[in-house]
Amino acid sequence: MRAATAARRAASAAVLAVLLTAGCGEGSGKPSGEARSTSSAAARHPATRAPGGQATSGTFNSSDIGWIQLMIAMDDQAVLLLGLVPGHSSDAEVEKWAKPVATACRGELARLRKLLARTGVPDTNPHEGHDMPGMVTEDELRTIGRAKGTAFDALFLAAMREHLDQAAKIAHSERSAGADPATRKLAASVERTSRTWRTGLP
């Protein structure tokens, strides 16, 4: 039984590593569909460790740290995207959906940064400039920000759909591969809310 449990945890850790690092090539343009979520190993980016390889506090492992860092990077961009809705959307349902999601996303970011502070890892973005699943790039933000009305709504909803899908996937993997109880608890919350918001998309 122990061997089977260890094997499952090892497999989950491998899945999380792929999800955390897939598609991190800079300036490569995002592949579409299944190819995008299974980017080649050459484009992978390892999770950042504490400076000098020092031990982090608490019970964090590399999966915990990698997930926290990736979710912060993804949510930072999602908050910027959600902030475009007022003044750009022509759909009252989109505006109604986006407002509580933006509030919840900011709260999620605050919880993630508290966890990051506990790890002892600097609050820097190792994924800055990377093109990866679920991450709204600066180019995409500019493109979406130039759109208005129905064109904006279509681009916005597509980007949020991808963000929420990926957030739920990596949160599910963190629940299995992570070690810190508080981080795994937040991952469970992220998975649940991401799926709920995804279902409620206009």
Secondary structure, 3 states (H helix, E strand, C coil): CHHHHHHHHHHHHHHHHHHHHCCCCECCCCCCHHHHHCCCHHHCCCCCCCHHHCCCCCCCCHHHHHHHHHHHHHHHHHHHHHCCCCCCCCCHHHHHHHHHHHHHHHHHHHHHHHHHHHHCCCCCCCCCCECCCCCCCHHHHHHHHHCCHHHHHHHHHHHHHHHHHHHHHHHHHHHHHCCCHHHHHHHHHHHHHHHHHHHCCC
